[in-house]
């Protein structure tokens, strides 16, 4: 009775899980293919000479991490979602696939954590740039940015060590029919056809499961979300204060700023707004995962089975979409990114129809410091 009452207090998501699972495989493949192409384009454009800046170096490192996550997710999606009947065959639970599932769980989590940390670093860099404009050239140098990115790629796998230790491949004995299909235990008593012994290799959590969930829910998800929320609020406040100062200067009879400085400040504002959009999208996708992971470890396995696991596919597609959508944000909100993209990929024979005075990243390279994306 107590078990039934406890179960009633949680989620009823079985119908949603079964319905969404039927389309998740196809949806995730489309997102991953688009996102992989988009992130390759991001790396190409952000690596161009006129786009080189500390901020863009972080965005480039972010694009590489997102690219690796989506490339690796494609074979996982094909294996798990495209052939539902395969889950009832012994070949689906081979040792080779168990190793791959272990690799998928660790590889995807590590590089997604790298993406999360680079997003936090991006927010910190942006906060320094707009609040300490007289010091940002000394603090956010290209050399320090490169070292920070390298350390992020090196340290994040170490933070994820508890996740490695929590996964175990276990063996399960079963029977299969002549076609390799697993015979359910309830049918074995009355099963008269020929059957064979088989061993299934299943990936399970081991003795460090609780520790890994705390690391996942708090260190990997919740702490970065809290930091980003605070930094985003501070960045927005700094933008509002800067706009108010400009209004006060115009309201008084003080001589307006020079045009070049006005343009630079406007570029800084546009870039900051675009990066805020990146941060908000990150928070929308990551905060629910942090809360669900934290509730799973604090409430117990009932919540995990009824709420966390059925929403796993949905959380995956949200994270994948967030990793794939940055290219659209850059194109829609950054004129310099659009111009560099056109310069990199536009066929040369089309140049004869381009007006001479059109914005060119090469011509305006001197104006593209750390304030530009």
Secondary structure, DSSP 8 states (H G I E B T S, - for coil): -HHHHHHHTS---HHHHHHHHHHHHHHHHHHHHHHHHHHHHHHHHHTSGGG-SHHHHHHHHHHHHHHHHHHHHHHHHHHHHS-GGGGGBGGGG-HHHHHHHHHHHHHHHHHHHHHHHHHHHHHHHHHHHHH-TTTHHHHS-HHHHHHHHHHHHHHHHHHTHHHHHHEEEEEEEEEE-TTSBB--HHHHTT--S--EEEEEEEEEE-TTHHHHHHIIIIIIIIHHHHHHHHHHHHHHHHHHHHHHHHHHHHHTT-----HHHHHHHHHHHHHHHHHHHHHHHHHHHHHHHHHHHHHHHHH-HHHIIIIITTTHHHHHHHHHHHHHSHHHHHHHH-HHHHHHHHHHHS-GGGGGGS-TTS--TTTTGGG-STT--
